[in-house]
Amino acid sequence: MQNLKNINKTTLSKDWAILDRINYDYQFKNGNWKRLSRETYNRGNGAAILLYNTVKGTVILTKQFRMPAYENDNSDGMSIETCAGAIDNNDNPLETIIRETEEEVGYKISNAKQVLTAYTSPGALTEKMYLFVAEYNDEMKINEGGGLDSENEEIEVLELSFSKAIEMIKNEEIIDAKTIMLLQYTQINKLL
């Protein structure tokens, strides 16, 4: 990029993820150069999936406590979301979502269709989400899900009618961006 130069990065934290302050010179459309400073939070990329059942007209979602949601709006911090997880170093998004589906919701899938790729908060997060859909049926359930103790997960698995999930967006019971995108993708593309 010809309108970007003198990039200097300072790591502020390497705890759960990497928090960097990045200073850089940026040339605006009027030709002026300005020195800017931004913080970026890098926790890697992630994958999410909406499981749907065309026979029953249902979807599988999760419910779990999220400290940032609690901190932001002083609610109970519980978040209703699609199954999702961080992409480990050597995995690809599909491998990740197949593993996470089994760990979090207890369904064994062999494949999924990637339908979207999105940054959920590109002003601060480097995380890119790879979003998938896949059909499920009752025979694919191999365990109760709930997440892994080793990852300190306590996940409630929800099987909801698709119409109920859409209603939950409207009444703000579902406010997670990746979940809204996948439910709306399903609605627009008439998968259910």
N, C-alpha and C positions, 0 to 999 in steps of 0.2 A: 504494500500500500504506500503510495507516494505521499499521502497526507498524514502519515504516522511515523514518528522517529523518536530516538532517545528514550527507549523503554527501559526503566529500571524497576526491578521487583525486589521487595523486601518481605520476607516471610515473618508474619506476626504470630502465628500459632501452627503447630503440627500435632494437635491433640487428636480429636476424632477425625478431622479432615484438615486440609491446609487452608489457612487464611493468609492471603497475600495483599500487600498494598502495592499497587502498580502506578508509578508516575510515568507520564509520557507527554510528548508534544503532539498536538493534533491541529491540523490546518483546516479551518472552517471554509465554507464556500466563498466567503468574502475575501479569502486570501490570508487572513490573519492567523498566526500561530499562537496557540495558548498552551501553557503547561497545565496538565490536568492530573488528578490523583483519584484513583478508585480502589476499593477493596473488593477482592473476589474470593469466594468460598468454593474450594475445589474438593469435592468428595467422590469424584469419579462420575461415571455415567450410570444410568439405570434402565431397567426394563419393567413394563407393567402389562397386565393382560386382563381383558374382560372375557370371562367364560360365560357362554350363553347356551341355553337349551331351547331349541325351536319347538319341541314337542310340548314342554311344560310352560313355555313363555317366561322363563326365569333367567336370572343372572346370579353369579356368585360374587359377593363383595366381602370385604373384611372390615372389622371394627377394632381399633386399637388406640391406646393413649398416645398423644403427640404433645410433648412438652412445648414446642414453639406455638402450637394452636392455643394451649392453655395460657401461656405467657401473653399472647397477643390479645385475647378477648376475654380472659378470666372465666371461660366456660369450664366444663368438666374435662376438656382436652381430648375427648374421644372423637375420632375421625373415621368416617366411613369411606373406604377407598377400594380400588381394584387391588388385586394381588400384585405386589411389586417387590423389587429388590435391586441392590447394587450389583453392577457387573464386576465380577472379580477379574483380576489382572489377565488371566489366560483364557477367560470365557468370552464367548460372543453373546449378543443379546438373546438369541433364540435359546442357547444352552442355559443361560441364566433364568429365563422365564419358565422353562420346563422344570428346572430344579425348584424354583421358588413356588410354583404351583403345587408341587407335591408337599413341600415343607409348610407352606402357609395355609393352604385350603384342603389338602389331602387328596387331590385328584391327580391321576397319572395321565398326562397327555404326551403324545409322541411328536406333535407338530403344532404350530400356530402360525397365523398370518400376520406379518408386520404391516400395519395400516397407516401409521403416522410416526413422525419423529419431531420432537419439540423441545425447546428450552422453556421451562416453566417460569423462570425469573431471570432472564439474561442480563439484567442490570447488576446482579450480584452473584449469581450462581453459575459455575461453569458446567453444571450437570445437564447433559442431553438425555432425554428420555426416549426410549424405543418402545412404541406402543403396539400391542398385539391384540388379536381376538382369536378365540377358538371355541368350537362347539364342545359341549360336555354332555355326558349322560350319567345316570346313577351307577352303571357298571364300572365307570372309570374311578369311582371313589375307592381309595385303598387304605386311607386312615382318616383320623379326625382333623388333621391339620393343626393349626394353632401356633405354628412357628417353632423355632428351636430355642431350648433353654440356654444353649451356649451363646446365642445371640441376644439373650434377655428379651425374647419376644413373648407376648401374651396376646394372641390374636383370636378374636371371635369370628367364626365363619358364618356369613349370612347368605341364605338363598332367598332371593326376593323376586316377586313378579317384576317384569320389565317395566310395566306401567307404574308400579310403586316406586321403582328407582328413579324414573323420570320425574314423578311427583316430588320426590325427595330433593331433587335439584331445585325445583320451583320454590319449595318452602325452606330452602337453605339448610336441610339436614345433611346434604352432600355438598361440600364446598371445596373439595380437593380437585385441582385443575386437571390432572391426568384422568381422573375418574369421570369428570364431566365431559372431557373430550371423547373418551371411549364410549360412554353412553350415547352421546350425541352422534358420534360416527355410526353406531349401531342403528340409531333412529333414522338418520338421513339415508343410510344405505339399506334400510328395511330388512335387516338381518333377523329381526323379530317382529 
